[in-house]
């Protein structure tokens, strides 16, 4: 490593047997940190052998190749790697074992995956992998270091287009010069967006937003200081007593993840309908949950199922809670708020930077909802990502209140919690809300003292979860369900600082 390079971090990533060393570097004259992946280097002679072997495999195993093209399941991948390894040992008997592994995996990645990007895709520290064109390096978004420039480049526009076409085939879609935009979700849950030149002026693009195999939990967010125990106890109480919430924030601020971490707090005796464009929400397996997904039209323009279609249908499914991945259109918002007005608890995400902007968006064109419907929304939770450092925080938690100005009613937000940038803490701004506490007292019969005691009890449970690292989605859901049905048993575990594994026996 030269004098102009400073090693910031290093770790290994394993992808189908390939062990790639990853270095995070600070390099002089570079404006971002560098993500250097040490990937296998294959010379021209070996590349020719792999090309010939690829042709032989297609001719010898056409059905297996077709199956792998449609479904790269773990079992099929292992079978393919074994077949290639055997053939390579016959062709090149003098190689080392690690070389057979690397060559087999390379052929697998190039025939059925994303080529060298497969190694990046297996890095659990990456959230996003971006190919901007064939002239610039692949960019990656790292959970710890934000945007980094990698040492990998897809060296031709045709290769980028080929990768996009391969992804499209896997999901039964196509991307062509006549249809130059692809927005799809892979079986793995990863979201893929691709564009072709000249729609993207500098060249073909490919954007892979990775799906987290182990979903974020409320405990993870508490440890990362994205949330605070006091704020979570407040939201937990709101969910318990069927208040409705919108989660808002800018692009990639973590809106859906934030919404998802609160879903295990829904009581287990209620039916939950989730409606999304892409499958991102994941709830505890034992909850009464029906996930619904929109569908884009086929090449003939038929078969589309919209968010509005699913929202209208969900109201016929006797839901107790309706969760919408994102409000985008006027019709979606109208139907969702009509559901809210008829007594359903609703949760949704919406693009806006602040809670007050949410009110303005809902009241203004093109959504243009009546004041009376918007005023029925209880809480707005604002997610924030600081682009300089990459940290994510809840910026504010606000209630929607009616404010009288010159005899007229105006809607405004009243902040209950705020994030303070200087101290990096989420602080309670007022002790008694103007709307929510009165609503809780009306529908639950709880006094102010009982509401406060309930919040303190929930906060105590959350601190126990942090201390015991309870970050399994199903275990958190079980904990919440026990809280609702056998609270004394849970509080005893907390008071005695018991092992969370004992939750399974309650």
Secondary structure, 3 states (H helix, E strand, C coil): CCCCEEEEEEEEEEECCEEEEEEEEEECCCCCCEEEEECCCCCHHHHHHHHHHHHHHHHHCHHHHHHHHHCCCHHHHHHHHHHHHHHHHHHCCCCCHHHHHHHHHHHHHHHHCCCCHHHHHCCCCEEEEEECCCCCCCEEEECCCEEEEECCCCCCHHHHHHHHHHHHHHCCCCCCCCCCEEEEECCCCCEEEEECCCCCCCCCEEEEECCCCCCCCHHHHHHCCCCCHHHHHHHHHHHHCCCCEEEEECCCCCHHHHHHHHHHHCCCCCEEEEEECCCCCCCCCCCEEEEEECECCCCCCCCCECHHHHHHHHCCCCCCEEEECCCCCHHHHHHHHHHHHCCCEEEEEEECCCHHHHHHHHHCCCCCCCHHHHCCCCEEEEEEECCCCCCEEEEEEEEEEEEEECCEEEEEEEEEEEEECCCCEEEECCCCCCCHHHHHHHHHCCCHHHHHHHHHHHHHHHHHHHHCCCCCHHHHHHHHHHHHHCHHHHHHHHHCCCCHHHHHHC
